[in-house]
């Protein structure tokens, strides 16, 4: 009889440990969402908004590190003035950030 009670207690302890494991896994995913996925989505939305609000004369930096001024904006690309009359055609997705030189 004593052995049956001990066996019953062992199975109850194992079942509780399994629930704790799943709770920890769920908490891990929640923490990952709030510290990794959510901030990255917010940053992507801000970058997309910046790219859509570009206008002629804005100073920008491309993903490749090229500094220039927006000269013309089309549907899928932007013409930037790099140096003097030198112009480059780059994809809108290649625009990384706004560059305003410190005066």
N, C-alpha and C positions, 0 to 999 in steps of 0.2 A: 504494500500500500504506500509506504514511504517513497518507493522508487517512482510510482506513478505521479505523486505530487511534485517531485523534483523534476521529472520530465515535462510536466505541464508548465512549471515555472520557467524552464529553459526555453520552451517554444514561445512563451509570452515575451520574454526578454528579447529574443531574436526578432519578433514582429515589431517591437518598439524601435529597435535599432534600424530596421529597414525604413520606417517612416521618417526617422531622423535623418537618414541619408538623403531621402528625396527632398526633404525640406531644405537641407544644406545645398543641394544641387539647384533648386529653384531660387534660393537666395543668391547663389553665385551668378546665375543668369540675370537676375534683377540688378545686381551691382554692376555687372558688365554693361548692361544696357544704359544705366544712368551715368557711368563714368567713361564709356568708350563710344557706343553707338549714337546716343543722343547728341553729344557735343559735335560729333563728326557730321551728322545730318544738318545741324544748325549752321556749321561752317560752310557746308556745300550750298545751302540756301542763300546765305549772305554773299557768297562768291557769284552765284547765278544772278542775284539781284544787282550786284555791282556791274557784271558784264552787260546786263540788259539796259542799265542806266548810263552807259558810256556815251559821251558826246564829243564832238570835234574840239580839239584843244586840250583834252585831258592828258596828263602825263601818266604813263603806265610802265610796268615791267612785265615782260613775258616769262613763261616758265623757263625758257633757256637763259634768262638773265639779260635780255636786250632791253635797254631803256629807250623810250621813244614817246612821241606825242601823237595822239590820234588825229589822222588827217581825213579819213573817210570811213564810213561804217556801212557795210552791206549785210545781207541776211546771214551768211555763214562765215564771213571773214572781215577783217579790219585792215585798213591801210595805215601804217604808222610811219611817221617821219622820224628817221633815226639821226642823221647828221646832215646839215645843210639841205640839199634837195634829194638826198637818198631816202627812198621809201621802200618799205617791206610790206608784203601781204602776209598776214598771219591769221590763223584760225581764231575764232572768238574763244574757243576753249583753251588757247595758249596764253590768254591774258591772265596774269596771276594777281596783281595788286596795283593799287594806286601809288604813284610815286610823286611826292611833292618835295622838292629839295628844301633842305633847311636853310633859311635865310640868315 
